[in-house]
C-alpha cells in the first residue's frame, strides 16, 4: 500500500505556526500587523488550523445542486409569459414572477410553462382570492410553485401594512390554509437588510427575529402547515466572498435551531441573488465581475436557487442583452465550471467553518437580545432596528469613502473621461414624503454620493 504523502511530515500545532510567524515579523506586533477586524466583529487571522474546529459541534450539509433562476417583473400577463418561455428555452430552470397588480391573469401568465420549471410568485398586493386561484393552477398543471408572501417585510420596507396588522395577519393565515398545493407560503426578505447596510450578523439575527414573529403569531393555529412546507428566505449576497458563503451556511444552522423549538420542518429554502449595494453606474461593466463572484458565494454557500442580477439593472429597464448575460453567467458556472458536481464544497475548510460558527453564534446572541427587547415588530416600531442598520451603514460608507472598501471605477481607478449611461430608471432614491406608521428601512448603494458628483 502506498504511503500517504502527508505521513512524511510531522504535525505542526497552531502554536508552532504562530511562533514561526511572530519570529518572521521581526518585532512587529502580530495582532496589529496581521489580524483584520471585520464589520461583523470577527477577527480574521492570517492562518487557520484544525484546532480551530475542535470546539465546533454543529455540522451542515450544503445543497450540492441549485436551480438557475430569472426574475421577471410582470405588468402584463402575455408579455411576462413570453419572457418566461424565452428564458426557459435559453436555460433558465426557474422563473421568479413579481406581479404588480391583481388584474394580472395567472392562467395566461403560466400558460405552457413546462411542469419541471420551478416557479416563484411574489405579489405587490395581498389577496386571498388571487392565491386560491394560484393554488388551483398549481394542482391542475402540476407545477412547483413557491409563494413568497411577507407582510412584515412589506411593513419594514414601506412603513405601512397592506391594510392593518390584524387584517394582514388574518389574510395571511387564510392564505396558508388555502395553499396546500404550493411549495411555500411565507418568505423572509433578508435582502432588505443587506441592501440597507446591515452587517451579516444583523442580517442573520433580523432574519431569525423576523420569521419568529410569524411563528409566534401562528403558533397552535396554522403552524402545522410548516411541518412539510419550508420557509423561503430571499437573501442578497455581497462581495465579501468567504463571509457570504459562511453567511448562508450560518442561516441554515440558525433556522434549524429555531425550527426545532417549534417542531416544524428544519430545512429552509434559500433563494439567493446578488446585492444592489455594491453595484455602480460608473464603470458599470465591472458589475458583471461582482455578480459572478456573488453567485459563486451563493452556490458554495448552499443556496437552493440562484437568481442573477443583470449588470445594468441599476439604471436600465429589463433588456435582452442584460438578461442574456446574467443567465449565461449562471449557465457557465453550472455547465462549464461544474459547480453542481461537488457535494459540500465548503465543508472542512478551517476558515469557512470558523466563520460559519462565529456568524451563527453572534447572530443567535443578537437574536436573543432582540427577543428580550420585545421582539422584531416592537423594535421595528420603536425605530431601534432602523437606527442600528443606519449605524452599520454609516461605518461601511466611511470605509468606502476612505477606500478601505474598493469598488473599481467608482472610488478607485476612476475614468475621469467616462460618460455615464442614459438612465431608464430612477438611479438615486426618490424622497417620497408620505404618511407611514413607522420609519421604513431604505436601501442605499455605496457609490451613490460619488456618482451624484459626476452628473
MIROTI-94601 format. One record per residue (C-alpha): chain; residue in three letters; x, y, z. Coordinates in steps of 0.001 Angstrom, whole numbers, plus 500000, padded with zeros to 6 digits. Each point is the difference from the previous one (the first is absolute). Layout:
<rs>
  marza  nunu       x       y       z
      A   Ala       X       Y       Z
...
</rs>
This chain:
<rs>
  marza  nunu       x       y       z
      A   Unk  500000  500000  500000
      A   Unk  501364  503429  499019
      A   Unk  500869  502200  502945
      A   Unk  498077  503263  500171
      A   Unk  502020  503052  499071
      A   Unk  498890  501745  503178
      A   Unk  501385  497208  502176
      A   Unk  503471  501254  499098
      A   Unk  499428  503242  501879
      A   Unk  499818  500570  503734
      A   Unk  496849  501561  501425
      A   Unk  500390  503713  500664
      A   Unk  497805  501559  502658
      A   Unk  498324  503399  499714
      A   Unk  502314  501251  502745
      A   Unk  503067  499003  497988
      A   Unk  498684  501736  496892
      A   Unk  499336  503187  501961
      A   Unk  503474  499924  501561
      A   Unk  501573  499686  496549
      A   Unk  497934  502902  498667
      A   Unk  500895  502183  502985
      A   Unk  503675  499234  499432
      A   Unk  499734  501011  496333
      A   Unk  498273  503259  500956
      A   Unk  503303  501130  501569
      A   Unk  498453  501844  502906
      A   Unk  496794  501262  498359
      A   Unk  496853  499451  502050
      A   Unk  498179  496867  498787
      A   Unk  496521  501319  500803
      A   Unk  500516  503428  498437
      A   Unk  501819  498737  496919
      A   Unk  497994  496914  499085
      A   Unk  496630  499967  501754
      A   Unk  497222  501603  497947
      A   Unk  496910  501186  501854
      A   Unk  496826  499627  497938
      A   Unk  496776  501991  500244
      A   Unk  498424  496871  501484
      A   Unk  502292  500182  503028
      A   Unk  501926  496925  498868
      A   Unk  503798  500037  500103
      A   Unk  501468  498529  496832
      A   Unk  503221  498146  500690
      A   Unk  502874  499532  497513
      A   Unk  499625  496212  500169
      A   Unk  497518  497389  501199
      A   Unk  500738  496593  501425
      A   Unk  498153  496785  500750
      A   Unk  500015  501092  503626
      A   Unk  497534  502770  499034
      A   Unk  497366  497331  499407
      A   Unk  500379  498177  503297
      A   Unk  497230  501972  501752
      A   Unk  497622  499904  497018
      A   Unk  497363  497307  500395
      A   Unk  497340  501193  497534
      A   Unk  500288  498484  496547
      A   Unk  498232  501091  496871
      A   Unk  499418  498351  496650
      A   Unk  499889  502536  497169
      A   Unk  497779  499569  497005
      A   Unk  502114  498449  497216
      A   Unk  497713  501063  497162
      A   Unk  498009  503137  499327
      A   Unk  497553  501452  497514
      A   Unk  500952  502901  497766
      A   Unk  497276  502620  500252
      A   Unk  498856  503110  498170
      A   Unk  497957  502795  501561
      A   Unk  497193  501499  497901
      A   Unk  497993  503018  501126
      A   Unk  496486  499530  498651
      A   Unk  497709  502848  499004
      A   Unk  498521  498108  497044
      A   Unk  499212  496262  500140
      A   Unk  500657  499296  496310
      A   Unk  503354  501777  499944
      A   Unk  501018  498362  503276
      A   Unk  499131  496572  498619
      A   Unk  501974  500621  496803
      A   Unk  503061  501098  501966
      A   Unk  499781  496914  502208
      A   Unk  499684  497555  497099
      A   Unk  502922  501669  498212
      A   Unk  502152  499808  503140
      A   Unk  499170  496312  500500
      A   Unk  501096  499296  496417
      A   Unk  503311  501708  500786
      A   Unk  500663  497905  503106
      A   Unk  498071  501501  502912
      A   Unk  498839  497258  502369
      A   Unk  497950  502318  502175
      A   Unk  497946  503165  499487
      A   Unk  499331  502593  502692
      A   Unk  496894  502035  499122
      A   Unk  499453  503264  501870
      A   Unk  496354  500906  499330
      A   Unk  499085  503664  500220
      A   Unk  496208  499877  500056
      A   Unk  497117  497651  500677
      A   Unk  498647  500322  496462
      A   Unk  502895  497904  498618
      A   Unk  498487  496777  498610
      A   Unk  501807  497072  501644
      A   Unk  498790  497454  497444
      A   Unk  501382  502108  497188
      A   Unk  503225  500709  501855
      A   Unk  500693  496301  500669
      A   Unk  498768  498706  496649
      A   Unk  502244  497306  498428
      A   Unk  502553  500196  502829
      A   Unk  501690  496544  500097
      A   Unk  499111  497969  503142
      A   Unk  503680  499566  500920
      A   Unk  500462  503774  500283
      A   Unk  500117  501401  503510
      A   Unk  497802  503084  500449
      A   Unk  500203  502726  502651
      A   Unk  497025  502333  500329
      A   Unk  500381  503267  501888
      A   Unk  497131  502504  500039
      A   Unk  500142  503702  500822
      A   Unk  496526  499707  501506
      A   Unk  498252  497679  502461
      A   Unk  497045  498011  498670
      A   Unk  498525  496732  501234
      A   Unk  497921  499419  496854
      A   Unk  503061  500454  497795
      A   Unk  501972  497407  501945
      A   Unk  497053  497568  499964
      A   Unk  500091  500190  496212
      A   Unk  503769  499470  500032
      A   Unk  499594  496942  502224
      A   Unk  497474  498492  497562
      A   Unk  502325  500633  497066
      A   Unk  502890  498309  501826
      A   Unk  497816  496929  500544
      A   Unk  498533  499873  496482
      A   Unk  503242  500631  498115
      A   Unk  502204  498068  502436
      A   Unk  502398  502940  500377
      A   Unk  502474  500539  502835
      A   Unk  498926  503469  501087
      A   Unk  501608  501790  502939
      A   Unk  497946  502865  501393
      A   Unk  502036  502830  501543
      A   Unk  497739  501918  502387
      A   Unk  501604  502298  502549
      A   Unk  497622  502440  501712
      A   Unk  502619  500932  502606
      A   Unk  502578  500590  497271
      A   Unk  497504  502300  498293
      A   Unk  499583  501928  503256
      A   Unk  503776  500283  500437
      A   Unk  500620  501233  496452
      A   Unk  497003  502338  499583
      A   Unk  499208  501003  503573
      A   Unk  496406  498799  499641
      A   Unk  497975  496796  500087
      A   Unk  498081  499073  496871
      A   Unk  496842  500744  502016
      A   Unk  500615  499638  503731
      A   Unk  501833  497663  502367
      A   Unk  496840  498055  500808
      A   Unk  498693  499769  496437
      A   Unk  503373  499128  498469
      A   Unk  500591  497171  502471
      A   Unk  496476  498671  499522
      A   Unk  500341  499980  496218
      A   Unk  503410  498352  500250
      A   Unk  498571  497355  502324
      A   Unk  497247  499275  497474
      A   Unk  502551  499901  497188
      A   Unk  502018  497373  501867
      A   Unk  496884  497863  500427
      A   Unk  499099  500357  496298
      A   Unk  503484  499211  498652
      A   Unk  500214  496223  500367
      A   Unk  501374  499543  496478
      A   Unk  502637  502735  500235
      A   Unk  503576  499213  500998
      A   Unk  500253  502980  502360
      A   Unk  497891  502889  501248
      A   Unk  502086  502218  502276
      A   Unk  503239  501639  498918
      A   Unk  502528  502072  501937
      A   Unk  501629  502865  498104
      A   Unk  503511  499939  501488
      A   Unk  501227  501982  496983
      A   Unk  498244  503112  501300
      A   Unk  502383  500152  502970
      A   Unk  503097  499257  497924
      A   Unk  499211  502673  497437
      A   Unk  499321  502524  502762
      A   Unk  503491  499476  501433
      A   Unk  499486  497481  502816
      A   Unk  502952  497840  501004
      A   Unk  499791  496256  499407
      A   Unk  499423  499389  503704
      A   Unk  497081  502428  499889
      A   Unk  498638  498403  496830
      A   Unk  499986  496577  501637
      A   Unk  498521  501222  503284
      A   Unk  497328  502120  498304
      A   Unk  499080  497122  497687
      A   Unk  499553  497728  503005
      A   Unk  498042  502599  502006
      A   Unk  497923  500826  496898
      A   Unk  498917  496394  499439
      A   Unk  499498  499479  503727
      A   Unk  497244  502630  499900
      A   Unk  498093  497789  497561
      A   Unk  500628  496828  501985
      A   Unk  498858  501622  503234
      A   Unk  496855  501399  498411
      A   Unk  498968  496777  498289
      A   Unk  500930  497732  502878
      A   Unk  497245  497426  500597
      A   Unk  497999  501425  497081
      A   Unk  501618  499191  496665
      A   Unk  503490  499040  501150
      A   Unk  499390  496387  498963
      A   Unk  500179  501202  496378
      A   Unk  503728  500552  500452
      A   Unk  500762  496394  500947
      A   Unk  500188  499245  496253
      A   Unk  500189  503437  498370
      A   Unk  503323  501870  500295
      A   Unk  500474  503648  500854
      A   Unk  501444  501880  497024
      A   Unk  502925  502339  500722
      A   Unk  500892  502539  497304
      A   Unk  503635  500903  500623
      A   Unk  502111  502700  498351
      A   Unk  503667  499055  499583
      A   Unk  502804  502575  500097
      A   Unk  503613  499932  498877
      A   Unk  501653  498792  503229
      A   Unk  500520  496590  498402
      A   Unk  500759  497621  502894
      A   Unk  497830  501876  502499
      A   Unk  496996  499716  497680
      A   Unk  500535  496248  499646
      A   Unk  500095  499757  503785
      A   Unk  496924  502243  500350
      A   Unk  497759  497618  498061
      A   Unk  501341  497018  501925
      A   Unk  499460  501822  503316
      A   Unk  496421  500817  498964
      A   Unk  499235  496292  499622
      A   Unk  501493  499249  503409
      A   Unk  497995  502754  501671
      A   Unk  496776  499026  498263
      A   Unk  500466  496362  500975
      A   Unk  500424  501060  503614
      A   Unk  496868  502186  499960
      A   Unk  497870  497504  498048
      A   Unk  500795  497237  502467
      A   Unk  498464  502113  502778
      A   Unk  496699  500133  498078
      A   Unk  500239  496398  498791
      A   Unk  499684  500996  496335
      A   Unk  501997  499261  496844
      A   Unk  503667  500638  500778
      A   Unk  501013  500490  496371
      A   Unk  499450  503495  498631
      A   Unk  500074  501036  496349
      A   Unk  502483  502677  498927
      A   Unk  499536  502154  496911
      A   Unk  503236  501989  499647
      A   Unk  500816  502881  497702
      A   Unk  502730  502674  499658
      A   Unk  499720  503149  502077
      A   Unk  499274  503455  498604
      A   Unk  502075  501664  502712
      A   Unk  503373  499704  498267
      A   Unk  498795  500484  496422
      A   Unk  501000  503122  498078
      A   Unk  499024  502067  496996
      A   Unk  503624  501091  499654
      A   Unk  502039  497415  498104
      A   Unk  496803  497945  500062
      A   Unk  501437  496998  498138
      A   Unk  501926  499119  503186
      A   Unk  496596  499025  501399
      A   Unk  500308  496793  497944
      A   Unk  503069  498996  502017
      A   Unk  498275  500850  503258
      A   Unk  496884  497986  499210
      A   Unk  502104  497017  498894
      A   Unk  501848  499686  503320
      A   Unk  496780  500646  501910
      A   Unk  498223  497197  498167
      A   Unk  502991  497776  500793
      A   Unk  499655  500845  503696
      A   Unk  496297  499170  499819
      A   Unk  500693  496653  498358
      A   Unk  502827  499003  502352
      A   Unk  497946  501165  502968
      A   Unk  497259  497544  499063
      A   Unk  497212  502143  498509
      A   Unk  497160  497945  498497
      A   Unk  499331  502513  497241
      A   Unk  502349  502669  498658
      A   Unk  498570  502996  498197
      A   Unk  502527  502242  498304
      A   Unk  499803  503764  499633
      A   Unk  500506  501611  496564
      A   Unk  503114  502187  499988
      A   Unk  497902  503031  498940
      A   Unk  497085  499362  502352
      A   Unk  500612  503217  501945
      A   Unk  499352  502372  497133
      A   Unk  498480  497978  497147
      A   Unk  496573  498502  499557
      A   Unk  499917  496282  499288
      A   Unk  501687  499356  496636
      A   Unk  501055  497002  497930
      A   Unk  503755  500529  500301
      A   Unk  500118  500537  503761
      A   Unk  497684  497035  500580
      A   Unk  502000  497769  497678
      A   Unk  503308  500797  501697
      A   Unk  498590  499444  503504
      A   Unk  498583  496608  499052
      A   Unk  503139  498936  498141
      A   Unk  502113  500732  503077
      A   Unk  497978  497398  501907
      A   Unk  500123  497530  497104
      A   Unk  503792  500272  499871
      A   Unk  500278  499337  503742
      A   Unk  497858  496889  499675
      A   Unk  500723  498570  496559
      A   Unk  503616  501041  499483
      A   Unk  501372  500445  503512
      A   Unk  498071  496995  501413
      A   Unk  499250  501672  503316
      A   Unk  497022  497683  500451
      A   Unk  502081  496827  499977
      A   Unk  501712  500583  503349
      A   Unk  498212  499072  503210
      A   Unk  500648  502196  503051
      A   Unk  502745  502048  498280
      A   Unk  500540  502254  503032
      A   Unk  499904  497206  502564
      A   Unk  503295  499449  501806
      A   Unk  501510  503361  499084
      A   Unk  501481  501203  503264
      A   Unk  499391  503647  499081
      A   Unk  496418  499642  498753
      A   Unk  499007  497635  502794
      A   Unk  501366  502470  502539
      A   Unk  498192  502927  498353
      A   Unk  496762  498016  499855
      A   Unk  500189  499152  503689
      A   Unk  500790  503563  501056
      A   Unk  497287  501573  497822
      A   Unk  497435  497514  501304
      A   Unk  501049  500585  503613
      A   Unk  499929  503796  499684
      A   Unk  496750  499905  498039
      A   Unk  498345  497857  502663
      A   Unk  501213  502316  502766
      A   Unk  498555  503066  498244
      A   Unk  496751  498132  499296
      A   Unk  499617  499234  503694
      A   Unk  500671  503654  500775
      A   Unk  497215  501052  497601
      A   Unk  497559  497544  501562
      A   Unk  500868  501234  503487
      A   Unk  499357  503530  498731
      A   Unk  496443  499164  498989
      A   Unk  500501  498294  496657
      A   Unk  500493  501059  496404
      A   Unk  496755  501944  499477
      A   Unk  500378  501872  503265
      A   Unk  503533  501109  499172
      A   Unk  498993  500832  496437
      A   Unk  497146  502223  501192
      A   Unk  502239  501719  502539
      A   Unk  502657  500664  497354
      A   Unk  502745  498046  501762
      A   Unk  500702  497699  497043
      A   Unk  500040  502895  497527
      A   Unk  502482  501860  502214
      A   Unk  502299  496971  500296
      A   Unk  499981  499436  496237
      A   Unk  500776  503682  499350
      A   Unk  502942  499824  502391
      A   Unk  501391  496947  498185
      A   Unk  499376  501581  496594
      A   Unk  501836  503154  501080
      A   Unk  503064  497991  501049
      A   Unk  500001  498150  496691
      A   Unk  499582  503278  498090
      A   Unk  503012  501460  501817
      A   Unk  502085  496979  498969
      A   Unk  498908  500558  496412
      A   Unk  500751  503723  500188
      A   Unk  503554  499412  501263
      A   Unk  500545  497180  497463
      A   Unk  500241  497204  502551
      A   Unk  497073  498522  498076
      A   Unk  500806  500358  496306
      A   Unk  497573  500002  497109
      A   Unk  502124  500159  496877
      A   Unk  499012  502878  497749
      A   Unk  497968  501715  502726
      A   Unk  502372  500941  502845
      A   Unk  503282  498759  498489
      A   Unk  501398  499846  496454
      A   Unk  497288  502410  498929
      A   Unk  499768  500893  496323
      A   Unk  499853  503808  500088
      A   Unk  498790  500103  496398
      A   Unk  497206  497473  500491
      A   Unk  496567  500953  498742
      A   Unk  497231  498540  502138
      A   Unk  497374  497906  498191
      A   Unk  496469  501358  499467
      A   Unk  497695  499069  502872
      A   Unk  496817  498102  499260
      A   Unk  499364  499615  503745
      A   Unk  500217  502315  502976
      A   Unk  503607  499358  501037
      A   Unk  499919  501901  503268
      A   Unk  497318  499472  502684
      A   Unk  497056  502350  499656
      A   Unk  499011  501980  503068
      A   Unk  496424  498822  500127
      A   Unk  498348  501860  502860
      A   Unk  497012  498013  501165
      A   Unk  498241  499084  503202
      A   Unk  501290  496773  501528
      A   Unk  499456  498083  503215
      A   Unk  503752  499708  500521
      A   Unk  503271  500990  498405
      A   Unk  500645  497639  497076
      A   Unk  503315  498221  499484
      A   Unk  501442  501483  496812
      A   Unk  502530  498565  497583
      A   Unk  503107  501974  499035
      A   Unk  502962  499293  497747
      A   Unk  503513  500825  501195
      A   Unk  500920  501962  496872
      A   Unk  496947  502290  499881
      A   Unk  501788  503054  501384
      A   Unk  502963  499898  497612
      A   Unk  497683  499219  497088
      A   Unk  497911  503091  500693
      A   Unk  503130  502142  499803
      A   Unk  500728  498772  496469
      A   Unk  496628  501035  498590
</rs>
